[in-house]
Amino acid sequence: MIKRRRTRQIKIGNVAIGGGAPVSIQSMTTTDTRDVDATVDQIAELAAAGCEIVRVTVKDMESAKCLKDIRRGIAAPLVADIHFDYRVALESAKHADCIRLNPGNISKPEQVRQVIAACKDRGIPIRVGANSGSIQRGRGKAAKIKGVSGLSADMIAGVLDYLKIFEKEKFYDIKISLKAAHIYETVMAYRALARECDYPFHLGITASGLPFAGTIKSSIGIGALLLDGIGDTFRVSLTADPVEEVRVGREIVKSLGLRNFGPVIMSCPTCGRAEIDIITLTERIEARVKDFPKPLDIAVMGCVVNGPGEAAGADIGIAGGKGVGVIFRKGKIVKTVKEKQLLSEFMKELEKLL
Ligand code: SF4
């Protein structure tokens, strides 16, 4: 069982972050925010895929003003992502459920204080989101942060200095992210910052690439931190349709047992011993059960070596034999059927279980 880091709790719209709340899944739109209809449509797609918090980029005042209509058109909590211009943040704070500020490009204390005051007025939180690409280099050395050096230390030093502005204003409605493109630097930075404060963390491996490599990098980085109990919400960043980010994100928390998003399939890798077509069978089972709401362990195993043990240990399972499959339900053999009927018989047994 993963022991989660104790943090303060904030709320983005109706979604709680930190303080023991479920780890929530985020994504970001790829539309031009000034195109309200396209942005609302994409947010609806993301929400349908299971995205719990949506971020939109707000690159200018026109985009900020569009947030009002976007907010009206959606149900999901809305985060406005701001860089460079604090006035855009002030306008966005009138409509969004959270403001993301980058300490690397909105840093003047008097400007940050105005954004804090606007968010305080509306009771919305701020994400302090540091990125390795925009952080001031070299300040980590002087800060002497325990257990980190280089880029990780620079990001933490930047964030800790930035937080002083907020804490001076008695504003604690904050979550923090420290994103670098390299997994090691990112993980080290979050681990070290976790020792320095109790704000909830937004996790991510930035610029992680196309879906194949990006899924691996994100699963390693985000997964390592979640296994440490660190992380309260996250975005998987992929160079792809953002719906893919949500699918990967859900699989990460489901695999770690942090969220119940329906069945988990354990299928064997197959080998020369397999006596039935495990790959096709598993693909077909996955297609049939992917939208089932109930958490279930499903085992699909190719032969008698590990098959009966794994299949019996799952809620429902199949162990392959010579042209046949043995179906297990809650640890007991319920039937042995020919390979051709295996999928349909398995689905009947699954229905009984549901
Ligand atoms: S369960 Fe059997 S078929 Fe599957 S990988 Fe193990 S030995 Fe091979």
Boltz pocket constraint, residues with backbone or C-beta under 6 A from the ligand:
constraints:
  - pocket:
      binder: B
      contacts: [[A, 268], [A, 269], [A, 270], [A, 271], [A, 272], [A, 273], [A, 274], [A, 275], [A, 301], [A, 302], [A, 303], [A, 304], [A, 305], [A, 306], [A, 307]]
      max_distance: 6.0
